[in-house]
Amino acid sequence: MKKALLLVSILSISVITTACINSFAVQELNNKAMAYMEQENYPEAIERLKSSIDLDDSIFESHYNLAVAYTKSEDYVNALHSYQKAITLKPDFADSYYSLAVAEENIASDLTSGLIILDDNGNLQKVAPEEIERPEKLPDSTSAYVDELLKDAIKNYNEYLAKAEQAPDSDDVQNHIKDIELKLNTSLKE
């Protein structure tokens, strides 16, 4: 009985110690990432945040800050996935919905301008700068995807407004939603 109790104690201590070490390492990586963000060195910030997430996938701030770093580096596809994970971890944080909507709009814009394409498998792919061609007419699948992104952006802007009841930019966001709806109605008629 004493050996079993000793074994359980040792295992508990090692689990707690490991958790503390991981927590410290995650915090240190997040702090380094924030320093890189302040220096506008987004690739280094992204690497630190990805390492932080590898150590502990359950920290909202790591995912949200990774999404912001991706957004700042104009990698909206990865930003979108990181905002979605952040929302899963902390669904009441209003700014995540706003930022997700911005990423969705930027992906729609990049698709329209030819900076990214929707491949045959439905995956988004960056286009090499020398290969960028602004299409006169988007393929039907791409056009439908752009419309879906814009509808999701509207939904996420509305979610932002619902969660940030006293948002100082409420009128601006509502007007922006109307602009997107107008754009959607125009594209659906074409």
Backbone as ProteinMPNN parsed JSONL, in Angstrom:
{"seq_chain_A": "MKKALLLVSILSISVITTACINSFAVQELNNKAMAYMEQENYPEAIERLKSSIDLDDSIFESHYNLAVAYTKSEDYVNALHSYQKAITLKPDFADSYYSLAVAEENIASDLTSGLIILDDNGNLQKVAPEEIERPEKLPDSTSAYVDELLKDAIKNYNEYLAKAEQAPDSDDVQNHIKDIELKLNTSLKE", "coords_chain_A": {"N_chain_A": [[0.822, -1.19, 0.0], [1.947, 1.226, 0.804], [3.894, 1.526, -1.156], [2.328, 1.853, -3.449], [1.037, 4.251, -2.842], [3.254, 5.932, -2.693], [4.149, 5.752, -5.341], [1.931, 6.89, -6.705], [2.076, 9.48, -5.648], [4.581, 10.326, -6.628], [4.081, 10.248, -9.395], [2.035, 12.17, -9.547], [3.376, 14.486, -8.721], [5.267, 14.687, -10.799], [3.593, 15.108, -13.005], [2.401, 17.557, -12.321], [4.689, 19.161, -12.183], [5.596, 19.02, -14.843], [3.431, 20.247, -16.128], [3.657, 22.828, -15.062], [6.156, 23.593, -16.073], [5.608, 23.505, -18.846], [3.617, 25.493, -18.932], [5.103, 27.744, -18.18], [6.938, 27.802, -20.322], [5.193, 28.2, -22.486], [4.175, 30.738, -21.833], [6.534, 32.218, -21.978], [7.183, 31.915, -24.718], [4.945, 33.204, -25.827], [5.358, 35.8, -24.854], [7.764, 36.452, -26.177], [6.818, 36.356, -28.775], [5.024, 38.507, -28.755], [6.809, 40.613, -28.467], [8.136, 40.437, -30.921], [5.952, 41.03, -32.537], [5.503, 43.711, -31.881], [7.741, 44.773, -33.055], [7.066, 44.446, -35.629], [7.836, 42.123, -36.85], [6.585, 39.748, -38.148], [6.846, 37.06, -39.201], [8.625, 35.821, -37.333], [7.148, 36.137, -34.992], [4.946, 34.558, -35.598], [6.145, 32.013, -35.738], [6.938, 31.656, -33.035], [4.448, 31.68, -31.768], [3.197, 29.487, -32.951], [4.837, 27.475, -31.921], [4.216, 27.778, -29.24], [1.547, 26.971, -29.26], [1.919, 24.347, -30.014], [2.916, 23.341, -27.64], [0.806, 23.816, -25.867], [-2.338, 23.572, -26.759], [-4.644, 24.708, -25.882], [-4.867, 27.369, -25.19], [-6.405, 30.342, -25.497], [-5.392, 32.956, -26.063], [-2.994, 32.47, -27.409], [-3.84, 31.391, -29.86], [-5.481, 33.484, -30.814], [-3.628, 35.619, -30.957], [-1.881, 34.504, -32.81], [-3.552, 34.47, -35.037], [-3.87, 37.224, -35.395], [-1.226, 37.91, -36.029], [-0.931, 36.502, -38.435], [-2.854, 37.911, -39.91], [-1.707, 40.469, -39.967], [0.488, 39.88, -41.527], [-0.726, 39.47, -43.874], [-1.68, 36.944, -44.499], [-4.344, 35.65, -44.91], [-5.785, 33.301, -45.088], [-4.636, 31.425, -43.279], [-5.016, 33.011, -41.048], [-7.802, 33.015, -40.837], [-8.341, 30.333, -40.063], [-7.063, 30.307, -37.576], [-8.475, 32.286, -36.164], [-10.947, 31.007, -36.073], [-10.348, 28.812, -34.421], [-9.698, 30.203, -32.091], [-12.192, 31.287, -31.47], [-13.576, 28.958, -30.922], [-12.365, 28.279, -28.518], [-12.904, 30.477, -26.891], [-15.761, 31.615, -27.016], [-17.18, 33.958, -26.411], [-15.697, 36.23, -26.874], [-15.806, 39.107, -28.402], [-14.221, 40.539, -30.316], [-12.917, 38.573, -31.78], [-14.799, 37.646, -33.615], [-15.247, 39.91, -35.191], [-12.684, 40.246, -36.284], [-12.415, 37.816, -37.637], [-14.385, 38.16, -39.583], [-13.233, 40.245, -41.044], [-10.989, 38.91, -42.059], [-12.286, 37.025, -43.681], [-13.462, 38.704, -45.576], [-11.139, 39.745, -46.737], [-10.017, 37.443, -47.877], [-11.982, 36.925, -49.793], [-11.637, 39.192, -51.386], [-8.98, 38.763, -52.236], [-9.338, 36.456, -53.76], [-10.976, 37.45, -55.793], [-9.26, 39.283, -56.963], [-7.277, 37.673, -57.934], [-5.039, 36.995, -56.419], [-5.075, 34.765, -54.837], [-6.214, 31.455, -55.518], [-8.934, 29.174, -55.976], [-8.466, 25.877, -55.871], [-8.923, 22.784, -57.782], [-9.672, 20.963, -55.858], [-10.97, 22.434, -53.996], [-9.392, 23.869, -52.298], [-7.65, 26.713, -51.013], [-5.144, 28.488, -52.693], [-2.084, 30.238, -52.784], [-0.984, 32.511, -55.269], [1.842, 32.797, -57.29], [3.637, 35.856, -57.495], [4.42, 36.6, -60.145], [2.627, 35.217, -61.654], [0.106, 36.189, -61.308], [-3.062, 36.912, -62.425], [-5.705, 38.957, -63.094], [-8.822, 37.782, -63.229], [-11.32, 38.138, -65.781], [-13.867, 37.149, -65.474], [-14.916, 35.344, -62.747], [-14.508, 31.841, -62.104], [-17.399, 29.75, -61.721], [-17.43, 28.196, -59.324], [-15.564, 29.548, -57.745], [-16.74, 32.076, -57.598], [-19.088, 31.42, -56.204], [-17.919, 30.628, -53.802], [-16.747, 33.032, -52.945], [-19.076, 34.528, -52.519], [-20.127, 33.021, -50.41], [-18.155, 33.431, -48.461], [-18.523, 36.176, -48.036], [-21.118, 36.198, -47.019], [-20.668, 34.787, -44.662], [-18.979, 36.626, -43.454], [-20.755, 38.741, -42.968], [-22.433, 37.446, -41.123], [-20.584, 37.055, -39.038], [-19.846, 39.706, -38.433], [-22.304, 40.573, -37.459], [-22.488, 38.898, -35.249], [-20.378, 39.874, -33.759], [-21.418, 42.436, -33.189], [-23.577, 41.663, -31.585], [-22.291, 40.54, -29.397], [-20.65, 42.552, -28.483], [-22.126, 44.709, -27.148], [-22.027, 47.458, -26.525], [-20.381, 48.54, -28.436], [-18.206, 50.956, -29.745], [-17.949, 51.353, -32.454], [-20.245, 50.553, -33.643], [-22.234, 51.702, -35.398], [-20.667, 52.136, -37.696], [-19.959, 49.504, -38.333], [-22.469, 48.385, -38.848], [-23.193, 49.882, -41.11], [-21.2, 48.991, -42.809], [-21.898, 46.311, -43.068], [-24.249, 46.629, -44.56], [-23.116, 47.564, -46.926], [-21.721, 45.285, -47.777], [-23.872, 43.541, -48.144], [-25.14, 44.825, -50.258], [-23.153, 44.51, -52.221], [-23.194, 41.73, -52.414], [-25.849, 41.309, -53.351], [-25.642, 42.54, -55.826], [-23.719, 40.912, -57.077], [-25.06, 38.499, -57.186], [-27.027, 39.011, -59.04], [-25.702, 39.176, -61.391]], "CA_chain_A": [[0.0, 0.0, 0.0], [2.825, 2.391, 0.864], [4.547, 1.663, -2.455], [1.336, 2.399, -4.373], [0.841, 5.653, -2.467], [4.476, 6.626, -3.091], [4.129, 5.817, -6.796], [0.924, 7.894, -7.075], [2.624, 10.794, -5.271], [5.646, 10.664, -7.582], [3.433, 10.55, -10.673], [1.316, 13.449, -9.416], [4.378, 15.56, -8.694], [5.855, 14.838, -12.136], [2.57, 15.714, -13.866], [2.278, 18.969, -11.935], [5.934, 19.821, -12.581], [5.573, 19.14, -16.298], [2.432, 21.261, -16.465], [4.222, 24.137, -14.714], [7.218, 23.887, -17.039], [4.934, 23.835, -20.101], [2.958, 26.791, -18.762], [6.158, 28.761, -18.216], [7.466, 27.856, -21.685], [4.148, 28.82, -23.314], [4.158, 32.172, -21.52], [7.77, 32.793, -22.514], [7.025, 31.987, -26.178], [3.965, 34.252, -26.122], [6.014, 37.091, -24.605], [8.69, 36.698, -27.291], [5.988, 36.641, -29.958], [4.495, 39.875, -28.643], [7.931, 41.515, -28.749], [8.298, 40.433, -32.376], [4.798, 41.74, -33.124], [5.748, 45.147, -31.702], [8.781, 45.121, -34.025], [6.476, 44.124, -36.922], [8.515, 40.943, -37.378], [5.482, 38.789, -38.055], [7.249, 35.658, -39.356], [9.168, 35.32, -36.064], [6.024, 36.058, -34.044], [4.158, 33.383, -35.995], [6.875, 30.801, -35.329], [6.856, 31.527, -31.573], [3.067, 31.346, -31.4], [2.96, 28.093, -33.356], [5.527, 26.646, -30.923], [3.408, 27.875, -28.022], [0.359, 26.141, -29.476], [2.383, 22.952, -29.985], [3.051, 22.958, -26.233], [-0.514, 23.821, -25.22], [-3.312, 23.952, -27.784], [-5.889, 25.15, -25.245], [-4.774, 28.756, -24.734], [-7.079, 31.255, -26.424], [-4.536, 34.086, -26.447], [-2.015, 32.018, -28.411], [-4.532, 31.277, -31.156], [-5.917, 34.812, -31.252], [-2.45, 36.383, -31.355], [-1.401, 33.917, -34.061], [-4.448, 34.974, -36.081], [-3.525, 38.636, -35.626], [0.062, 37.932, -36.737], [-1.214, 36.112, -39.82], [-3.566, 39.023, -40.543], [-0.734, 41.54, -40.211], [1.36, 39.463, -42.627], [-1.633, 39.314, -45.009], [-1.949, 35.523, -44.743], [-5.712, 35.619, -44.398], [-6.276, 31.925, -45.021], [-4.221, 30.908, -41.975], [-5.67, 33.836, -40.027], [-9.166, 32.521, -40.721], [-8.335, 29.101, -39.261], [-6.673, 30.629, -36.206], [-9.621, 32.965, -35.527], [-11.974, 29.99, -35.795], [-9.914, 28.059, -33.233], [-9.824, 31.116, -30.948], [-13.626, 31.367, -31.16], [-13.925, 27.687, -30.286], [-11.855, 28.3, -27.145], [-13.5, 31.577, -26.116], [-16.813, 32.078, -27.928], [-17.773, 35.243, -26.034], [-14.78, 37.332, -27.156], [-16.412, 39.759, -29.566], [-13.254, 40.949, -31.331], [-12.589, 37.428, -32.648], [-15.791, 37.598, -34.7], [-14.959, 41.042, -36.066], [-11.444, 39.951, -37.002], [-12.714, 36.723, -38.564], [-15.12, 38.753, -40.704], [-12.258, 40.979, -41.854], [-10.202, 37.904, -42.791], [-13.147, 36.467, -44.734], [-13.56, 39.715, -46.641], [-9.849, 39.834, -47.423], [-9.889, 36.261, -48.737], [-12.874, 37.165, -50.932], [-10.971, 40.188, -52.227], [-7.815, 38.131, -52.862], [-9.856, 35.56, -54.799], [-11.473, 38.291, -56.881], [-8.141, 39.942, -57.645], [-6.359, 36.676, -58.477], [-3.883, 36.752, -55.545], [-5.219, 33.369, -54.47], [-7.197, 30.755, -56.343], [-9.583, 27.999, -55.422], [-8.056, 24.793, -56.767], [-9.948, 21.791, -58.134], [-10.079, 20.25, -54.644], [-11.63, 23.372, -53.099], [-8.41, 24.459, -51.384], [-7.134, 28.021, -51.4], [-3.726, 28.442, -53.018], [-1.475, 31.506, -53.165], [-0.474, 32.572, -56.638], [3.133, 33.471, -57.372], [3.437, 37.226, -58.004], [4.559, 36.712, -61.6], [1.539, 34.489, -62.301], [-1.181, 36.778, -60.952], [-3.891, 37.448, -63.503], [-7.041, 39.298, -62.621], [-9.765, 37.188, -64.194], [-12.465, 38.971, -66.163], [-15.012, 36.532, -64.831], [-14.501, 34.259, -61.865], [-15.196, 30.558, -62.295], [-18.611, 29.653, -60.895], [-17.114, 27.688, -57.984], [-14.892, 30.628, -57.014], [-17.758, 33.101, -57.348], [-19.945, 30.918, -55.128], [-17.126, 30.65, -52.572], [-16.647, 34.441, -52.556], [-20.38, 34.884, -51.945], [-20.23, 32.34, -49.11], [-17.274, 34.161, -47.542], [-19.145, 37.456, -47.688], [-22.251, 35.886, -46.136], [-20.081, 34.465, -43.356], [-18.488, 37.883, -42.879], [-21.936, 39.428, -42.424], [-22.83, 36.708, -39.917], [-19.605, 37.31, -37.985], [-19.996, 41.1, -38.007], [-23.502, 40.615, -36.615], [-22.138, 38.238, -33.979], [-19.567, 40.879, -33.059], [-22.324, 43.462, -32.648], [-24.378, 41.062, -30.523], [-21.454, 40.275, -28.224], [-20.082, 43.832, -28.041], [-23.342, 45.531, -27.164], [-21.706, 48.882, -26.43], [-19.249, 48.785, -29.334], [-18.188, 52.336, -30.231], [-17.974, 51.35, -33.913], [-21.467, 49.846, -34.019], [-22.834, 52.3, -36.594], [-19.778, 51.866, -38.83], [-20.065, 48.079, -38.678], [-23.791, 48.189, -39.465], [-23.113, 50.429, -42.465], [-20.339, 48.098, -43.586], [-22.727, 45.136, -43.376], [-25.13, 47.025, -45.664], [-22.289, 47.61, -48.136], [-21.461, 43.9, -48.196], [-25.143, 43.014, -48.655], [-25.325, 45.424, -51.582], [-22.2, 43.834, -53.1], [-23.728, 40.379, -52.626], [-27.038, 41.397, -54.201], [-25.18, 42.871, -57.16], [-23.042, 39.751, -57.68], [-26.056, 37.454, -57.419], [-27.825, 39.362, -60.22], [-24.859, 39.064, -62.6]], "C_chain_A": [[0.87, 1.26, 0.0], [3.513, 2.627, -0.484], [3.591, 2.274, -3.479], [1.12, 3.878, -4.103], [2.059, 6.477, -2.893], [4.514, 6.803, -4.607], [3.132, 6.867, -7.29], [1.433, 9.292, -6.764], [3.684, 11.245, -6.267], [5.046, 11.033, -8.94], [2.711, 11.891, -10.629], [2.28, 14.612, -9.442], [4.967, 15.765, -10.081], [4.86, 15.468, -13.109], [2.443, 17.202, -13.578], [3.514, 19.74, -12.374], [5.969, 20.039, -14.092], [4.589, 20.218, -16.739], [2.961, 22.659, -16.175], [5.307, 24.55, -15.702], [6.601, 24.267, -18.382], [4.285, 25.205, -20.033], [3.981, 27.923, -18.838], [6.693, 28.92, -19.641], [6.469, 28.525, -22.63], [4.133, 30.325, -23.084], [5.382, 32.868, -22.092], [7.695, 32.935, -24.043], [6.042, 33.087, -26.568], [4.567, 35.635, -25.91], [6.985, 37.441, -25.726], [7.916, 37.051, -28.56], [5.462, 38.069, -29.92], [5.6, 40.9, -28.918], [8.181, 41.584, -30.257], [7.152, 41.171, -33.062], [5.018, 43.251, -33.021], [6.803, 45.651, -32.678], [8.312, 44.895, -35.463], [7.234, 42.996, -37.637], [7.533, 39.78, -37.242], [5.905, 37.336, -38.287], [7.811, 35.058, -38.053], [8.07, 35.189, -35.017], [5.191, 34.812, -34.335], [4.848, 32.101, -35.536], [6.788, 30.589, -33.819], [5.45, 31.102, -31.15], [2.715, 29.922, -31.808], [3.635, 27.13, -32.379], [4.757, 26.633, -29.609], [2.19, 26.963, -28.113], [0.738, 24.651, -29.491], [2.51, 22.45, -28.546], [1.702, 22.869, -25.527], [-1.524, 24.427, -26.19], [-4.567, 24.601, -27.191], [-5.888, 26.615, -24.816], [-5.314, 29.691, -25.818], [-6.126, 32.32, -26.954], [-3.515, 33.688, -27.511], [-2.653, 31.948, -29.796], [-4.951, 32.652, -31.685], [-4.721, 35.635, -31.737], [-1.828, 35.823, -32.628], [-2.257, 34.417, -35.226], [-4.127, 36.427, -36.419], [-2.205, 38.733, -36.4], [-0.117, 37.524, -38.198], [-1.912, 37.252, -40.566], [-2.591, 40.143, -40.897], [0.213, 41.176, -41.352], [0.565, 39.142, -43.895], [-1.799, 37.86, -45.45], [-3.335, 35.232, -44.164], [-6.274, 34.208, -44.273], [-5.9, 31.305, -43.673], [-4.842, 31.714, -40.839], [-7.083, 33.33, -39.774], [-9.225, 31.283, -39.823], [-7.989, 29.386, -37.802], [-7.783, 31.38, -35.47], [-10.71, 31.955, -35.181], [-11.614, 29.168, -34.565], [-10.055, 28.932, -31.981], [-11.29, 31.217, -30.516], [-14.096, 30.086, -30.483], [-13.514, 27.704, -28.81], [-12.52, 29.36, -26.275], [-14.592, 32.234, -26.971], [-17.436, 33.426, -27.578], [-16.87, 36.441, -26.309], [-15.169, 37.973, -28.482], [-15.408, 40.073, -30.675], [-12.845, 39.812, -32.262], [-13.532, 37.371, -33.845], [-15.547, 38.726, -35.697], [-13.741, 40.725, -36.938], [-11.622, 38.814, -38.0], [-13.446, 37.264, -39.792], [-14.175, 39.527, -41.626], [-11.421, 40.002, -42.682], [-11.021, 37.31, -43.941], [-13.295, 37.447, -45.892], [-12.259, 39.816, -47.441], [-9.601, 38.622, -48.323], [-10.765, 36.433, -49.979], [-12.232, 38.147, -51.906], [-9.77, 39.58, -52.952], [-8.232, 37.152, -53.959], [-10.295, 36.354, -56.022], [-10.331, 38.914, -57.673], [-7.111, 38.97, -58.202], [-5.125, 36.417, -57.626], [-3.883, 35.333, -54.998], [-6.276, 32.764, -55.382], [-7.799, 29.619, -55.535], [-9.252, 26.852, -56.364], [-9.194, 23.789, -56.982], [-10.469, 21.014, -56.929], [-10.779, 21.16, -53.635], [-10.699, 23.994, -52.078], [-7.95, 25.805, -51.923], [-5.629, 27.928, -51.587], [-3.242, 29.844, -53.366], [-0.946, 31.392, -54.577], [0.852, 33.318, -56.6], [2.936, 34.846, -58.002], [3.516, 37.351, -59.522], [3.431, 36.017, -62.358], [0.152, 35.084, -62.032], [-1.848, 37.36, -62.187], [-5.256, 37.758, -62.916], [-8.046, 38.758, -63.638], [-10.905, 38.155, -64.519], [-13.73, 38.46, -65.502], [-14.497, 35.369, -63.997], [-15.192, 32.96, -62.255], [-16.381, 30.47, -61.326], [-18.313, 29.178, -59.479], [-16.441, 28.759, -57.134], [-15.885, 31.719, -56.662], [-18.681, 32.687, -56.205], [-19.213, 30.953, -53.79], [-16.974, 32.08, -52.047], [-17.955, 34.887, -51.897], [-20.553, 34.268, -50.559], [-19.356, 33.026, -48.065], [-17.913, 35.47, -47.094], [-20.366, 37.26, -46.784], [-21.753, 35.548, -44.733], [-19.558, 35.718, -42.671], [-19.643, 38.667, -42.264], [-22.371, 38.777, -41.116], [-21.879, 37.022, -38.757], [-19.6, 38.759, -37.53], [-21.225, 41.24, -37.097], [-23.252, 39.967, -35.258], [-21.287, 39.17, -33.119], [-20.471, 41.925, -32.403], [-23.169, 42.917, -31.505], [-23.564, 40.875, -29.244], [-20.832, 41.543, -27.651], [-21.197, 44.87, -28.064], [-23.07, 47.034, -27.16], [-20.541, 49.262, -27.354], [-19.304, 50.215, -29.881], [-18.28, 52.433, -31.757], [-19.237, 50.694, -34.473], [-22.098, 50.4, -35.297], [-21.989, 52.03, -37.843], [-19.901, 50.418, -39.292], [-21.406, 47.804, -39.35], [-23.808, 48.73, -40.89], [-22.254, 49.541, -43.369], [-21.104, 46.836, -43.983], [-23.654, 45.453, -44.552], [-24.359, 47.081, -46.981], [-22.01, 46.204, -48.676], [-22.734, 43.294, -48.786], [-25.43, 43.559, -50.043], [-24.404, 44.738, -52.603], [-22.692, 42.419, -53.425], [-24.928, 40.39, -53.567], [-26.662, 41.704, -55.643], [-24.54, 41.659, -57.834], [-24.028, 38.63, -57.977], [-26.893, 37.734, -58.67], [-27.024, 39.199, -61.505], [-24.805, 37.658, -63.122]], "O_chain_A": [[0.581, 2.23, -0.701], [3.695, 3.768, -0.906], [3.993, 3.115, -4.284], [1.029, 4.674, -5.038], [1.911, 7.591, -3.396], [4.869, 7.872, -5.102], [3.447, 7.646, -8.189], [1.23, 10.206, -7.564], [3.69, 12.397, -6.7], [5.458, 12.014, -9.559], [2.777, 12.662, -11.586], [2.032, 15.615, -10.111], [5.152, 16.907, -10.503], [5.25, 16.278, -13.949], [2.384, 18.013, -14.503], [3.399, 20.855, -12.884], [6.329, 21.119, -14.56], [4.892, 21.012, -17.629], [2.738, 23.58, -16.962], [5.374, 25.707, -16.118], [7.023, 25.246, -18.997], [4.391, 25.992, -20.973], [3.743, 28.941, -19.489], [6.88, 30.041, -20.113], [6.859, 29.326, -23.479], [4.084, 31.1, -24.039], [5.285, 33.973, -22.626], [8.1, 33.96, -24.592], [6.277, 33.82, -27.529], [4.316, 36.546, -26.698], [7.031, 38.586, -26.177], [8.314, 37.935, -29.319], [5.455, 38.759, -30.939], [5.348, 41.936, -29.534], [8.41, 42.664, -30.803], [7.365, 41.86, -34.059], [4.746, 43.984, -33.972], [6.772, 46.812, -33.086], [9.068, 45.123, -36.407], [7.265, 42.932, -38.866], [7.645, 38.948, -36.342], [5.37, 36.445, -37.627], [7.502, 33.915, -37.714], [8.062, 34.234, -34.241], [4.784, 34.101, -33.417], [4.197, 31.203, -35.001], [6.585, 29.462, -33.367], [5.293, 30.256, -30.269], [2.006, 29.227, -31.081], [3.072, 26.088, -32.046], [4.659, 25.6, -28.947], [1.849, 26.269, -27.155], [-0.031, 23.805, -29.035], [2.246, 21.281, -28.265], [1.472, 21.982, -24.705], [-1.552, 25.639, -26.406], [-5.46, 25.002, -27.937], [-6.82, 27.058, -24.144], [-4.747, 29.806, -26.905], [-6.063, 32.557, -28.16], [-3.206, 34.474, -28.407], [-2.066, 32.394, -30.782], [-4.788, 32.941, -32.87], [-4.783, 36.27, -32.789], [-1.302, 36.581, -33.443], [-1.727, 34.75, -36.286], [-4.113, 36.811, -37.588], [-2.081, 39.542, -37.32], [0.475, 38.128, -39.093], [-1.593, 37.525, -41.723], [-2.644, 40.697, -41.995], [0.689, 42.058, -42.067], [1.109, 38.612, -44.864], [-2.029, 37.581, -46.627], [-3.473, 34.652, -43.087], [-7.145, 33.955, -43.44], [-6.751, 30.723, -43.0], [-5.158, 31.161, -39.785], [-7.512, 33.227, -38.625], [-10.065, 31.201, -38.927], [-8.556, 28.776, -36.896], [-8.01, 31.141, -34.285], [-11.324, 32.04, -34.118], [-12.485, 28.858, -33.752], [-10.483, 28.45, -30.932], [-11.585, 31.23, -29.321], [-14.924, 30.129, -29.572], [-14.242, 27.199, -27.956], [-12.683, 29.17, -25.07], [-14.368, 33.284, -27.574], [-18.165, 33.984, -28.398], [-17.251, 37.57, -26.001], [-14.888, 37.432, -29.552], [-15.716, 39.892, -31.853], [-12.467, 40.056, -33.408], [-13.105, 37.079, -34.962], [-15.632, 38.519, -36.908], [-13.762, 40.909, -38.155], [-11.046, 38.844, -39.088], [-13.151, 36.863, -40.918], [-14.307, 39.465, -42.848], [-11.173, 40.238, -43.865], [-10.506, 37.118, -45.042], [-13.256, 37.05, -47.057], [-12.278, 39.954, -48.664], [-9.037, 38.761, -49.409], [-10.337, 36.122, -51.09], [-12.285, 37.946, -53.119], [-9.559, 39.843, -54.136], [-7.549, 37.034, -54.976], [-10.014, 35.966, -57.156], [-10.412, 39.057, -58.893], [-6.168, 39.39, -58.873], [-4.235, 35.686, -58.06], [-2.826, 34.764, -54.726], [-7.116, 33.468, -55.942], [-7.233, 29.171, -54.538], [-9.693, 26.84, -57.514], [-10.284, 23.937, -56.428], [-11.573, 20.47, -56.967], [-11.142, 20.716, -52.546], [-11.154, 24.582, -51.098], [-7.872, 26.01, -53.134], [-4.923, 27.362, -50.752], [-3.884, 30.558, -54.136], [-0.518, 30.326, -55.021], [0.967, 34.355, -55.948], [2.153, 34.99, -58.941], [2.764, 38.12, -60.121], [3.289, 36.203, -63.567], [-0.857, 34.539, -62.481], [-1.274, 38.187, -62.896], [-5.884, 36.893, -62.305], [-8.106, 39.231, -64.773], [-11.388, 38.886, -63.655], [-14.559, 39.238, -65.03], [-13.743, 34.523, -64.478], [-16.343, 32.979, -62.691], [-16.351, 31.052, -60.242], [-18.885, 29.704, -58.525], [-16.714, 28.867, -55.938], [-15.871, 32.233, -55.544], [-19.015, 33.499, -55.342], [-19.811, 31.269, -52.761], [-17.062, 32.311, -50.841], [-17.944, 35.539, -50.853], [-21.065, 34.915, -49.645], [-19.767, 33.185, -46.916], [-17.852, 35.83, -45.919], [-20.614, 38.066, -45.887], [-22.343, 35.97, -43.738], [-19.677, 35.862, -41.455], [-19.518, 39.197, -41.16], [-22.645, 39.46, -40.129], [-22.322, 37.228, -37.627], [-19.371, 39.026, -36.35], [-21.181, 41.944, -36.088], [-23.751, 40.441, -34.238], [-21.46, 39.24, -31.902], [-20.313, 42.256, -31.228], [-23.449, 43.64, -30.549], [-24.086, 41.032, -28.14], [-20.521, 41.599, -26.462], [-21.206, 45.782, -28.891], [-23.835, 47.796, -27.75], [-19.805, 50.207, -27.07], [-20.328, 50.636, -30.418], [-18.65, 53.479, -32.291], [-19.281, 50.325, -35.647], [-22.458, 49.63, -36.187], [-22.524, 51.732, -38.912], [-19.943, 50.139, -40.491], [-21.462, 47.059, -40.329], [-24.377, 48.102, -41.782], [-22.555, 49.368, -44.55], [-20.97, 46.353, -45.107], [-23.82, 44.623, -45.446], [-24.879, 46.693, -48.027], [-22.06, 45.972, -49.884], [-22.682, 42.612, -49.809], [-25.911, 42.83, -50.911], [-24.829, 44.426, -53.714], [-22.614, 41.973, -54.57], [-25.01, 39.567, -54.479], [-27.285, 41.194, -56.574], [-24.781, 41.4, -59.013], [-23.837, 37.885, -58.938], [-27.411, 36.805, -59.291], [-27.6, 39.096, -62.588], [-24.144, 37.397, -64.126]]}, "name": "protein", "num_of_chains": 1, "seq": "MKKALLLVSILSISVITTACINSFAVQELNNKAMAYMEQENYPEAIERLKSSIDLDDSIFESHYNLAVAYTKSEDYVNALHSYQKAITLKPDFADSYYSLAVAEENIASDLTSGLIILDDNGNLQKVAPEEIERPEKLPDSTSAYVDELLKDAIKNYNEYLAKAEQAPDSDDVQNHIKDIELKLNTSLKE"}
